């Protein structure tokens, strides 16, 4: 690991700090020193005196500093189809929306990505991911549009290049015109990895191989996708065990449950993470723990689609890496990850473990270090430690919504969504006082409405 550049330092002082390191180190009043794009030092009290090349000092009195939030599952394009099919379960929701989604184009996807990213970034997300799997013929460079939006926003990003090749004629859910061929999907995925994936320590863009789900892909695409990911040295992602209907589908079609099916195709391992994992039995959890397969927990989406409550406490106890996900904004219309800290804690307390399911610090860990683990980046993001990348957030906790909660971590997890005074990615500030600095939010909002209306008109013409 190269030493951080010392030609430009930023000093944050007088802040409560939750490092989310291996020891959950916290400081009631501490400092953080950034050199270039790395964290140079942190600790209790004031920063060291006589630091050279300090270009900015921030008095963070009344704030909690945490690692930036890490989103581990999303579908950006859904930003322009929010508020539809609001009373459906997953399968019926997909059937209702696939015909609309299959008519997206590059301009729609770019604007939808901007909206999804903006909503997350201004709420403390510093690393985002997008699982994009709808590639209509002639729709343009969708992967390039998504990656470009993330780069413009200044957010660290993983594109999970998705794919579907099992349509209605093959017993799948997507309409026939909404899928790729198996060979075409694999070739396009490989091209995307080779063009955009950056494996360096301070990478801003990475790419994962991501066949969509058991009910929209062939066994060949899943098996060959796993082989492709390992040949290219990138991570793999898919949906798994989201609903009881999926469990039934897998048993009827493959003669086994989702986890056994994934393992039979090579799609379990420390280089794999799954979205949802709601309906997991003890054997499934043991398989994930044994193979170090990660989980993207999406509590709001799971509730919105009535999918159920994932066994997150049991996964954590078994040693399964778990992060948090927004999921697509057609099943989580708020589009925010910082609210998922609270929702993960509350929803899991409705499960078997009740009040001991999760606490505030476990919820924060899910949204930061846990997410970094799941994306394979725990060595460079996810906690505040010297040498790691300077991705961090200043949460205002001395205002009306939080000032009477003594514990800062409890304040941001149990309390209302805390205002973000500042968010930094790679040592660069991208949010100030809940407003994005890199893009114009009002323009994005107008463009998103325009593209949502255009897509609705095209879908209605059918």
C-alpha positions in Angstrom: 0.0 0.0 0.0 1.5 3.3 -1.1 1.9 6.1 1.4 -0.8 8.8 1.2 0.2 12.0 -0.6 1.0 14.8 1.9 0.8 17.7 -0.6 -2.8 18.4 0.4 -4.3 17.8 3.8 -7.8 18.2 5.2 -8.3 18.2 8.9 -11.6 17.5 10.7 -11.7 18.2 14.4 -14.1 18.2 17.4 -16.3 15.4 16.0 -17.6 12.2 17.5 -16.1 9.4 15.4 -17.3 5.9 14.8 -14.5 4.1 13.0 -16.3 0.8 12.5 -12.9 -0.9 12.6 -12.3 -4.4 13.9 -12.6 -3.2 17.5 -15.5 -0.7 16.9 -13.2 2.1 18.1 -15.0 5.3 18.8 -14.0 8.8 20.0 -16.4 11.1 21.8 -14.4 14.0 20.4 -11.7 13.3 17.9 -9.9 14.2 14.7 -9.4 12.9 11.2 -6.6 13.9 8.9 -6.9 13.3 5.1 -3.8 13.4 2.9 -4.7 13.3 -0.8 -7.3 10.6 -1.2 -6.3 8.6 1.9 -6.9 8.8 5.6 -3.6 9.7 7.1 -4.4 9.6 10.8 -7.3 9.8 13.3 -7.7 9.6 17.0 -9.0 11.4 20.1 -8.7 15.1 20.7 -7.1 17.6 18.4 -5.1 16.8 15.3 -1.3 16.9 15.5 0.1 20.4 15.5 2.4 21.7 12.8 0.8 19.7 9.9 2.1 20.9 6.6 0.0 21.7 3.5 -3.3 21.9 5.3 -5.7 23.3 2.7 -8.8 23.1 4.9 -9.8 22.7 8.5 -13.4 21.7 9.5 -14.7 22.3 13.0 -17.1 19.3 13.2 -18.6 20.2 16.6 -22.1 18.6 16.8 -21.3 16.0 14.2 -20.7 12.2 14.0 -18.1 11.1 11.4 -18.6 7.6 10.0 -17.3 5.7 7.0 -19.3 6.4 3.9 -22.3 4.2 3.4 -21.9 1.3 0.9 -24.9 0.2 -1.2 -24.7 -3.5 -2.3 -27.8 -3.9 -4.4 -29.8 -1.6 -6.7 -31.4 -1.2 -10.1 -30.9 2.4 -11.1 -33.2 2.3 -14.2 -36.2 1.8 -11.9 -36.0 5.4 -10.8 -38.4 6.3 -13.7 -40.9 3.6 -12.9 -41.5 4.4 -9.2 -45.0 4.1 -7.6 -46.3 1.4 -9.9 -47.8 -2.0 -9.0 -47.7 -1.0 -5.4 -49.8 -3.9 -4.1 -48.1 -6.8 -5.7 -45.8 -9.6 -4.6 -42.5 -10.1 -6.4 -43.6 -12.3 -9.3 -46.8 -10.3 -10.1 -44.8 -7.1 -9.8 -42.2 -8.3 -12.3 -44.9 -9.5 -14.7 -46.6 -6.1 -14.4 -43.4 -4.1 -15.0 -41.2 -6.1 -17.4 -43.1 -4.9 -20.5 -42.4 -1.3 -19.5 -38.8 -1.9 -18.5 -38.1 -3.7 -21.8 -38.6 -0.3 -23.6 -35.9 1.7 -21.8 -33.2 3.4 -23.9 -29.8 5.0 -23.2 -31.2 8.5 -22.4 -33.7 7.0 -19.9 -31.1 4.9 -18.2 -28.7 7.8 -17.9 -31.3 10.0 -16.3 -32.6 7.2 -14.1 -29.0 6.5 -12.9 -28.5 10.2 -12.1 -31.6 10.2 -10.0 -30.8 7.0 -8.2 -27.2 8.1 -7.5 -28.2 11.6 -6.4 -30.7 10.4 -3.9 -28.2 8.0 -2.3 -25.2 10.3 -2.5 -26.8 13.2 -0.7 -27.8 10.7 2.0 -24.3 9.5 2.8 -23.6 6.8 0.2 -20.0 7.0 -1.0 -19.9 3.6 -2.8 -22.8 2.6 -4.9 -23.6 -0.4 -7.1 -26.1 -1.0 -9.9 -27.3 -4.4 -11.0 -28.5 -3.7 -14.6 -29.9 -6.6 -16.5 -32.4 -5.2 -19.1 -30.7 -4.6 -22.4 -33.3 -4.1 -25.2 -32.0 -4.4 -28.7 -31.0 -1.1 -30.2 -31.2 0.7 -26.8 -27.6 2.1 -26.9 -24.7 1.9 -24.5 -26.5 1.4 -21.3 -23.5 0.3 -19.2 -21.6 3.3 -20.4 -24.4 5.6 -19.5 -24.6 4.2 -16.0 -20.9 4.4 -15.4 -20.8 7.9 -16.8 -23.5 9.0 -14.4 -21.5 7.6 -11.4 -18.3 9.3 -12.6 -20.0 12.6 -13.0 -21.5 12.3 -9.5 -18.1 11.5 -8.0 -19.3 8.3 -6.3 -17.2 5.1 -6.1 -19.1 2.5 -8.1 -19.5 -1.1 -9.0 -21.6 -2.0 -12.1 -23.0 -5.5 -11.8 -23.5 -6.2 -15.6 -26.6 -8.3 -15.5 -28.3 -10.5 -18.1 -31.4 -12.5 -18.8 -31.9 -15.3 -21.4 -34.9 -17.2 -20.0 -38.1 -15.5 -21.3 -41.8 -16.5 -21.2 -41.4 -19.0 -24.0 -38.8 -20.8 -21.9 -40.8 -20.7 -18.7 -39.3 -17.5 -17.4 -40.9 -14.2 -16.3 -39.5 -11.6 -18.8 -41.3 -11.1 -22.1 -39.5 -12.7 -25.1 -38.3 -9.3 -26.5 -36.7 -8.3 -23.2 -33.9 -10.9 -23.1 -30.5 -11.5 -24.7 -29.1 -14.7 -26.1 -26.9 -16.7 -23.8 -23.8 -16.2 -26.0 -24.6 -12.5 -26.6 -25.0 -11.8 -22.8 -21.7 -13.5 -22.0 -19.9 -11.7 -24.7 -21.3 -8.3 -23.8 -20.5 -8.9 -20.1 -16.9 -9.8 -20.9 -16.6 -6.7 -23.1 -17.9 -4.5 -20.3 -15.4 -5.9 -17.8 -12.5 -5.4 -20.1 -13.5 -1.9 -21.0 -14.5 -0.5 -17.6 -13.2 -2.6 -14.7 -10.4 -1.1 -12.6 -8.8 -3.5 -10.0 -6.5 -0.9 -8.4 -6.6 0.0 -4.7 -8.3 3.4 -5.3 -10.5 2.3 -8.1 -13.6 4.4 -8.8 -15.2 1.9 -11.1 -15.4 -1.9 -10.9 -17.5 -4.4 -12.8 -19.1 -7.7 -11.7 -20.7 -10.5 -13.7 -24.3 -10.7 -12.7 -26.9 -13.0 -14.3 -30.3 -11.8 -13.1 -32.1 -14.5 -11.2 -33.0 -18.2 -11.4 -36.4 -17.4 -13.0 -35.0 -15.2 -15.8 -31.7 -17.0 -16.8 -30.7 -20.4 -18.1 -28.5 -22.8 -16.1 -25.9 -22.4 -18.9 -25.8 -18.6 -18.4 -25.4 -19.0 -14.6 -22.7 -21.7 -14.9 -20.8 -19.9 -17.7 -21.2 -16.6 -15.9 -19.4 -18.0 -12.9 -16.7 -19.4 -15.1 -16.4 -16.0 -16.8 -16.1 -14.1 -13.6 -13.4 -16.3 -12.3 -11.5 -16.2 -15.6 -11.6 -12.4 -15.6 -10.9 -12.1 -11.8 -14.0 -10.1 -11.0 -16.9 -10.7 -8.5 -20.3 -12.3 -9.3 -23.7 -11.2 -8.2 -27.3 -12.4 -8.6 -30.7 -12.5 -6.8 -31.3 -15.5 -4.5 -33.9 -17.0 -2.2 -36.0 -13.8 -2.3 -39.5 -15.3 -2.1 -41.4 -18.6 -1.4 -42.5 -18.5 -5.1 -38.8 -18.6 -6.1 -38.2 -21.6 -3.8 -41.1 -23.4 -5.4 -39.9 -22.4 -8.9 -36.4 -23.9 -8.3 -37.7 -27.1 -6.9 -40.1 -27.6 -9.8 -37.6 -26.7 -12.5 -34.3 -27.9 -11.0 -35.3 -30.4 -8.4 -33.6 -28.5 -5.6 -33.7 -25.2 -3.7 -32.0 -22.0 -4.8 -28.8 -22.4 -2.7 -28.2 -26.0 -3.8 -28.9 -24.9 -7.4 -26.4 -22.0 -7.1 -23.7 -24.3 -5.7 -24.3 -26.8 -8.4 -23.5 -24.2 -11.0 -20.4 -22.8 -9.2 -22.2 -19.6 -8.2 -21.3 -19.7 -4.5 -17.9 -18.5 -3.2 -16.0 -15.7 -1.5 -16.2 -13.8 -4.9 -20.0 -14.0 -5.0 -22.7 -12.0 -3.3 -26.5 -12.5 -3.5 -29.4 -10.0 -3.1 -32.1 -10.7 -0.6 -31.6 -14.2 0.7 -34.9 -14.0 2.6 -35.9 -17.7 2.6 -32.8 -19.5 3.9 -32.8 -22.6 6.1 -30.0 -23.6 8.4 -28.4 -25.6 5.6 -28.4 -22.7 3.2 -26.9 -20.3 5.8 -24.2 -22.9 6.6 -23.4 -23.2 2.8 -23.0 -19.4 2.6 -20.8 -19.4 5.7 -18.7 -22.3 4.4 -18.1 -20.6 1.0 -18.0 -17.0 2.3 -20.8 -16.0 -0.1 -22.0 -12.5 0.7 -25.5 -11.2 1.2 -27.1 -7.8 0.2 -29.9 -7.3 2.7 -32.7 -5.1 1.4 -35.2 -4.7 4.2 -37.5 -2.0 2.7 -37.8 -3.8 -0.6 -38.4 -7.1 1.1 -41.2 -5.5 3.1 -42.7 -3.6 0.1 -43.0 -6.8 -1.9 -44.1 -8.8 1.1 -41.2 -11.2 0.6 -40.5 -11.8 4.3 -37.8 -11.2 6.9 -34.3 -12.3 6.1 -32.4 -14.2 8.9 -29.7 -11.6 9.2 -28.8 -12.3 12.9 -28.3 -16.0 12.1 -26.2 -15.1 9.0 -24.0 -12.8 11.0 -23.6 -15.4 13.8 -22.6 -18.0 11.2 -20.0 -15.6 9.7 -21.8 -14.7 6.5 -20.7 -11.3 5.1 -23.8 -9.1 5.0 -24.2 -5.6 3.6 -27.2 -3.4 3.0 -29.0 -2.6 -0.3 -31.6 0.0 -1.4 -32.8 -2.4 -4.2 -34.5 -0.9 -7.2 -36.6 2.2 -6.6 -39.7 0.5 -8.1 -39.7 -1.5 -4.9 -38.2 1.0 -2.5 -39.4 4.4 -3.7 -37.4 6.4 -1.2 -34.2 5.3 -2.9 -32.1 6.0 0.2 -29.6 3.8 2.0 -29.3 5.7 5.3 -32.9 4.9 6.1 -32.1 1.2 5.7 -29.9 1.3 8.8 -33.0 1.9 10.8 -35.3 -0.3 8.8 -32.8 -3.2 9.0 -32.7 -2.9 12.8 -36.5 -2.6 13.2 -37.6 -5.2 10.7 -35.2 -7.8 12.1 -36.5 -7.2 15.6 -39.9 -8.5 14.2 -38.2 -11.8 13.6 -37.4 -14.7 15.9 -34.6 -12.9 17.8 -36.9 -10.0 18.7 -35.1 -7.2 20.6 -31.7 -8.9 20.5 -31.7 -9.3 16.7 -29.6 -6.2 15.8 -28.3 -3.2 17.7 -27.3 0.3 16.5 -23.7 -0.5 15.9 -24.4 -3.7 14.1 -26.8 -1.8 11.8 -24.1 0.8 11.1 -21.6 -2.0 10.4 -24.0 -3.6 7.9 -24.2 -0.2 6.0 -20.4 0.4 6.0 -17.8 -2.3 6.6 -20.3 -5.1 5.8 -21.0 -3.6 2.4 -17.3 -3.2 1.7 -16.8 -6.9 2.5 -19.7 -7.9 0.2 -18.2 -5.8 -2.7 -14.7 -7.2 -2.1 -13.3 -3.9 -1.0 -12.9 -4.2 2.8 -9.2 -3.6 2.5 -9.7 0.0 1.2 -13.1 1.3 2.3 -15.8 0.6 4.9 -14.0 1.7 8.0 -12.0 4.8 9.1 -8.4 3.6 9.4 -5.1 5.1 8.5 -4.2 4.1 4.9 -7.7 3.5 3.8 -9.4 5.6 1.2 -10.9 8.9 2.4 -14.6 8.1 2.0 -16.5 9.5 5.0 -19.6 11.4 6.1 -20.3 14.1 8.6 -23.8 13.6 10.1 -25.3 16.6 11.9 -26.6 15.3 15.3 -27.0 18.6 17.3 -30.2 19.7 15.5 -33.9 19.2 16.4 -34.1 15.6 15.3 -31.1 14.3 17.3 -29.8 16.6 20.0 -31.5 14.9 22.9 -30.1 11.4 22.0 -26.9 11.1 24.0 -25.3 8.4 22.0 -24.3 9.5 18.4 -24.6 6.1 16.8 -28.0 5.5 18.3 -29.0 9.0 17.1 -28.3 8.2 13.4 -29.7 4.7 13.5 -32.8 4.9 15.7 -33.5 8.6 15.0 -34.8 10.4 11.9 -32.6 10.4 8.8 -29.7 12.6 10.0 -28.7 15.6 7.8 -25.5 15.2 5.9 -23.3 18.3 6.4 -20.5 16.9 4.3 -19.7 13.7 2.4 -16.3 13.0 0.9 -15.3 10.4 -1.7 -11.7 9.7 -2.5 -10.8 12.9 -0.5 -13.1 15.1 -2.5 -16.3 16.6 -1.1 -19.4 15.7 -3.0 -22.2 16.9 -0.6 -22.5 20.1 1.5 -25.5 20.7 3.8 -27.6 18.0 2.1 -27.0 19.3 -1.4 -24.9 17.7 -4.1 -21.9 19.7 -5.2 -21.1 17.8 -8.4 -24.5 17.9 -10.2 -27.6 20.0 -10.2 -30.4 18.2 -8.4 -33.2 20.3 -9.8 -32.1 19.5 -13.4 -32.0 15.8 -12.5 -35.5 15.9 -11.1 -36.9 17.6 -14.2 -35.1 15.2 -16.5 -36.3 12.2 -14.5 -39.9 13.3 -14.7 -39.6 13.9 -18.5 -38.1 10.5 -19.1 -40.6 8.7 -16.8 -43.4 10.3 -18.8 -41.8 9.4 -22.1 -41.3 5.7 -21.0 -45.0 5.6 -19.8 -46.2 6.8 -23.2 -44.1 4.3 -25.1 -45.2 1.4 -22.9 -48.8 2.4 -23.3 -48.4 2.3 -27.1 -47.1 -1.3 -26.6 
